[in-house]
Amino acid sequence: MLPTTRSTEIADFEEDDLFAGHHVLDFVNTCVGWGRSEPLDRLDSYIRLAQWSVIAGVMEPELADIIAMKGSLEPKEALEALENARALRAALHQIFSAYAQGAEPAVEDMETFEAFWQQSLAAHRLAFVDDHIEIRPAAFTHLTIVADLLARDAVLLMKDLPVNRLRLCSHEKCGWLYLVHNARTKGRYCGGRKCLNRERIK
């Protein structure tokens, strides 16, 4: 099992936290209250990032255990990797929020994300597995692996994004993103259990 850190403010991640319809959007939603002057960042440590990656199905528990242990042995590098993941998350929030509101993402946000995409490309290799080609990380022990995997998956999501199903929670201080089941859904609030509005998706 992954080692855990305790906080009076930050709760451990649970499957109930995964409501957005895609793990990249769930990653964006690890920040609570994007519209607040001081949002609550649930990724308060590198270990927490590793824990989230398991809950979200981004990494296998055994691999997450390895990077969590490595992070505990290399605290400076782990902090840099955590800040790297947070910066990716912020760029994704800006981009997908623009999409959800029918706007074009800002050029600077796309440039920021492209840098993460290039970082992800450098960390991946093509592998022939079971009669087909897969894009796989070159090494699963690099501390930026979670961000690298998420940047890769974010590109794939953007490529086939069902824009008419992507929503931004209408609560002015929430800012969470989520996919609805069909474009006719009228629910205006994300319904996440930590959302600042208690209305559920309808």
Salt bridges, closest charged atoms under 4 A:
ASP12 OD2 - ARG6 NH1 2.87
ASP12 OD1 - ARG48 NH1 2.49
GLU14 OE1 - ARG193 NH2 3.61
ASP17 OD1 - ARG42 NH1 2.98
ASP17 OD2 - ARG193 NH2 3.32
ASP41 OD2 - ARG86 NE 2.93
ASP41 OD2 - ARG89 NH2 2.82
ASP44 OD1 - ARG48 NE 2.85
GLU80 OE2 - LYS76 NZ 2.73
GLU83 OE2 - ARG86 NH1 2.60
GLU134 OE2 - HIS132 NE2 2.92
GLU134 OE1 - ARG136 NE 2.84
ASP153 OD2 - HIS23 NE2 2.82
ASP153 OD1 - ARG152 NE 2.91
ASP160 OD1 - LYS159 NZ 3.82
